[in-house]
Amino acid sequence: MSNNFKFELPKLGESILIFCIIIIFGNLFGGIYVLLINGSESEFLIKFVPYIIEFLPVFIYIYYKAKHNINYPTSIKGSAYVKVNDPSFDKMNPILLFFLLLLAVTSYTLILDPLNIFMPLPEWFSKIMETVVTGNIWWTFLTVAIAAPLLEEFVCRGTILRGLLTHMSPTKAIIWSALFFGVMHLNPWQAIPAFFIGCFMGWIYYKTHCLWATIFIHFVNNGSTVLLSKFYPNMADKDNLLSLFPSTLFYVLAIILALAVFAIIIYFINKYINNKDFSPKYLDE
C-alpha cells in the first residue's frame, strides 16, 4: 500500500464520486474483461482476475488524487494527511481485541439471520450466488475471503471513512461509509446486512484506526459464508441458519444469546479503547 494514499481525504461529494467510479467504471471494465475471456474454464480468470479489474479504476483515481494533493497543498502548512493504518488499542491487548471481533462476527451472523427468513432470496439470485461458491473452493476463498476484504476495506474504510472522519461527525461519517458499502453490493439481500456490519466495522476503525481489524472482520464474515455454503449445502439452499438447530426454540435462544454477547463486546471495546484522533497532520510540520 503506497504511503501516498494517506494524502487523499475525500469529503462527502468526492466519496460519492469514488462510489460511482466503482459502480460504473468498475463494472464496465469487469464486464469487458468477462466478454474477452468468454469460454475460458480457468477459475483464476473467471473469479479472481475480474474482481481485481473492477477495483483498478478507483485505485488509479485515489492514487493520482493523492499525488495531486501532495503537489498542490491547500494549506500553508503543507499537504494534509491521515495515515490509512495507524493502530491504537489503548488499554486493550490486541490479541484479545481480535478474539472479541471473531465473537462479534459470529454473533452478528446469528442476529441478522432472521432477515434471510423474512427476505428469502429469489431463485434467480440464488443461482447467481451458487455460481460464486461452486467450483474450486480455493479460488472462491481467495476471491471472496481474501481479495474482497482487502480491496473493499481499503476503499470503504481506509479511504472514504478516513476522509469523512476529518470533515464531519463520527456518527455521520460511519453511517455514510456503511451506506456506500451496502449499496455497493447492488442488491437488497446483501446490502442490508452489509450496511449493519459496515457500521460496526466503521466504528471499530474509528476506535482503533486499525484497517487490519476491519479487514479481519470482513475476512471472518466472508470466509465463514464460503465454508458454510461449501460444507453445509442444505443450509445454503434454505438461505438461513435455522436448519443447523434442532428446533426453532434453540434458534431463538441462540439469537438472544448472540445479542447479549454482541452488546458485551461493544461495551468492553468502548470502555477500554479511546476514540482515535483523525485530525489531519501536515507534511511541513
SULBELGI-V958402 format. One record per residue. N is the residue number from 1. RES is the residue in three letters. PHI is phi as a letter, one per 40 degrees, with the letter a starting at -180 (999 if undefined). OMEGA is omega in whole degrees, -180 to 180 (NA if undefined). NEAR is the number of other C-alpha atoms within 10 Angstrom. Layout:
# SULBELGI-V958402
N;RES;PHI;OMEGA;NEAR
N;RES;PHI;OMEGA;NEAR
This chain:
# SULBELGI-V958402
1;MET;999;-176;7
2;SER;c;178;7
3;ASN;c;-179;10
4;ASN;c;-175;19
5;PHE;c;-177;23
6;LYS;c;-179;25
7;PHE;c;177;28
8;GLU;c;-178;26
9;LEU;b;-173;29
10;PRO;c;169;23
11;LYS;c;-176;19
12;LEU;c;-179;18
13;GLY;c;180;9
14;GLU;c;175;14
15;SER;c;176;22
16;ILE;c;177;16
17;LEU;c;178;14
18;ILE;d;178;22
19;PHE;c;-180;21
20;CYS;c;178;15
21;ILE;c;178;20
22;ILE;c;-175;21
23;ILE;c;-174;18
24;ILE;c;-174;12
25;PHE;c;177;16
26;GLY;c;179;21
27;ASN;c;178;18
28;LEU;c;179;16
29;PHE;c;179;18
30;GLY;c;179;19
31;GLY;c;178;14
32;ILE;c;179;12
33;TYR;c;-180;17
34;VAL;c;178;17
35;LEU;c;-178;9
36;LEU;c;-178;10
37;ILE;b;-179;13
38;ASN;d;-179;10
39;GLY;h;179;9
40;SER;c;178;11
41;GLU;b;180;9
42;SER;c;180;11
43;GLU;c;174;15
44;PHE;c;-180;16
45;LEU;c;-175;15
46;ILE;c;-174;17
47;LYS;b;-169;19
48;PHE;c;-175;19
49;VAL;c;-179;15
50;PRO;c;179;22
51;TYR;c;178;20
52;ILE;c;-178;15
53;ILE;c;-180;17
54;GLU;c;-178;22
55;PHE;c;-179;22
56;LEU;d;-179;18
57;PRO;d;-177;18
58;VAL;c;176;21
59;PHE;c;178;18
60;ILE;c;180;11
61;TYR;c;-178;13
62;ILE;c;-179;21
63;TYR;c;-177;17
64;TYR;c;175;15
65;LYS;c;177;18
66;ALA;c;178;22
67;LYS;c;178;16
68;HIS;c;-178;15
69;ASN;c;176;20
70;ILE;c;-175;19
71;ASN;c;-178;11
72;TYR;b;-179;11
73;PRO;c;-179;15
74;THR;c;-179;11
75;SER;b;178;11
76;ILE;c;178;8
77;LYS;c;179;12
78;GLY;h;-177;17
79;SER;c;179;22
80;ALA;c;177;21
81;TYR;a;171;23
82;VAL;b;-176;22
83;LYS;d;178;21
84;VAL;c;-179;24
85;ASN;b;-178;17
86;ASP;a;-169;14
87;PRO;c;174;17
88;SER;a;-175;18
89;PHE;b;174;18
90;ASP;f;-175;14
91;LYS;c;-176;11
92;MET;b;175;15
93;ASN;c;-179;11
94;PRO;d;179;14
95;ILE;c;178;9
96;LEU;c;180;10
97;LEU;d;-178;17
98;PHE;c;175;16
99;PHE;c;178;10
100;LEU;c;178;19
101;LEU;c;176;23
102;LEU;c;177;17
103;LEU;c;-179;18
104;ALA;c;180;21
105;VAL;c;177;22
106;THR;c;179;18
107;SER;c;179;23
108;TYR;d;-180;21
109;THR;c;179;20
110;LEU;c;-177;21
111;ILE;c;-177;18
112;LEU;c;-178;17
113;ASP;d;178;18
114;PRO;d;176;18
115;LEU;d;-180;15
116;ASN;c;177;17
117;ILE;c;-179;14
118;PHE;c;177;8
119;MET;b;-178;11
120;PRO;c;179;14
121;LEU;c;173;18
122;PRO;c;-174;9
123;GLU;c;-178;9
124;TRP;c;180;8
125;PHE;c;177;11
126;SER;c;179;16
127;LYS;c;177;11
128;ILE;c;180;10
129;MET;c;178;14
130;GLU;c;180;14
131;THR;c;-179;11
132;VAL;c;-173;17
133;VAL;c;179;19
134;THR;c;179;13
135;GLY;g;-178;12
136;ASN;c;-175;10
137;ILE;c;-177;15
138;TRP;c;178;12
139;TRP;c;176;21
140;THR;c;-179;22
141;PHE;c;180;22
142;LEU;c;-178;15
143;THR;c;-172;22
144;VAL;c;-173;23
145;ALA;b;-180;23
146;ILE;b;-177;19
147;ALA;c;-178;16
148;ALA;c;178;21
149;PRO;d;-179;23
150;LEU;c;-176;18
151;LEU;c;-176;17
152;GLU;c;179;17
153;GLU;c;177;26
154;PHE;c;-178;23
155;VAL;c;-171;23
156;CYS;c;179;25
157;ARG;b;-175;30
158;GLY;c;179;27
159;THR;b;-175;25
160;ILE;c;-177;29
161;LEU;c;179;32
162;ARG;d;178;30
163;GLY;c;-178;27
164;LEU;c;180;24
165;LEU;c;177;23
166;THR;c;-174;19
167;HIS;b;-178;18
168;MET;a;-179;13
169;SER;c;180;10
170;PRO;d;-179;18
171;THR;c;179;13
172;LYS;c;-179;14
173;ALA;c;-179;26
174;ILE;c;-179;27
175;ILE;c;180;19
176;TRP;c;-179;23
177;SER;c;178;29
178;ALA;c;178;28
179;LEU;c;177;19
180;PHE;d;-179;22
181;PHE;c;180;26
182;GLY;c;-177;23
183;VAL;c;179;17
184;MET;d;-178;19
185;HIS;c;171;15
186;LEU;g;174;11
187;ASN;a;-175;11
188;PRO;c;-177;13
189;TRP;c;176;17
190;GLN;c;-174;15
191;ALA;c;-177;20
192;ILE;c;176;19
193;PRO;c;-179;17
194;ALA;c;178;21
195;PHE;c;-177;22
196;PHE;c;179;18
197;ILE;c;175;23
198;GLY;c;175;28
199;CYS;c;180;21
200;PHE;c;-180;21
201;MET;c;177;26
202;GLY;c;178;29
203;TRP;c;178;24
204;ILE;c;179;25
205;TYR;c;178;26
206;TYR;c;-179;24
207;LYS;c;-169;20
208;THR;b;-173;24
209;HIS;f;-179;26
210;CYS;b;-180;21
211;LEU;c;180;22
212;TRP;c;177;20
213;ALA;c;179;21
214;THR;c;175;28
215;ILE;c;178;22
216;PHE;c;177;21
217;ILE;d;-179;25
218;HIS;c;179;25
219;PHE;c;-179;22
220;VAL;c;-179;20
221;ASN;c;-178;20
222;ASN;c;-179;18
223;GLY;c;179;20
224;SER;c;178;17
225;THR;c;179;17
226;VAL;c;-177;21
227;LEU;c;178;15
228;LEU;c;180;14
229;SER;c;-177;19
230;LYS;c;-173;17
231;PHE;b;176;10
232;TYR;b;-176;14
233;PRO;c;179;12
234;ASN;c;177;15
235;MET;c;-180;16
236;ALA;c;179;19
237;ASP;c;-179;12
238;LYS;c;176;15
239;ASP;g;177;20
240;ASN;a;-175;19
241;LEU;c;-176;19
242;LEU;d;-177;19
243;SER;c;180;15
244;LEU;c;-177;12
245;PHE;b;-178;12
246;PRO;c;-180;9
247;SER;a;178;10
248;THR;c;179;11
249;LEU;c;179;10
250;PHE;c;178;13
251;TYR;c;180;19
252;VAL;c;179;16
253;LEU;c;179;11
254;ALA;c;179;16
255;ILE;c;178;20
256;ILE;c;178;15
257;LEU;c;179;15
258;ALA;c;177;21
259;LEU;c;180;18
260;ALA;c;180;12
261;VAL;c;-179;18
262;PHE;c;180;20
263;ALA;c;180;13
264;ILE;c;179;14
265;ILE;c;178;18
266;ILE;d;-179;16
267;TYR;c;-176;11
268;PHE;c;179;13
269;ILE;c;-179;19
270;ASN;c;-178;14
271;LYS;c;-171;11
272;TYR;b;177;13
273;ILE;b;176;18
274;ASN;c;-180;16
275;ASN;c;-180;18
276;LYS;c;179;18
277;ASP;c;179;14
278;PHE;b;177;19
279;SER;c;-178;11
280;PRO;c;169;18
281;LYS;b;-176;15
282;TYR;b;-172;15
283;LEU;c;-174;14
284;ASP;c;179;10
285;GLU;c;NA;8
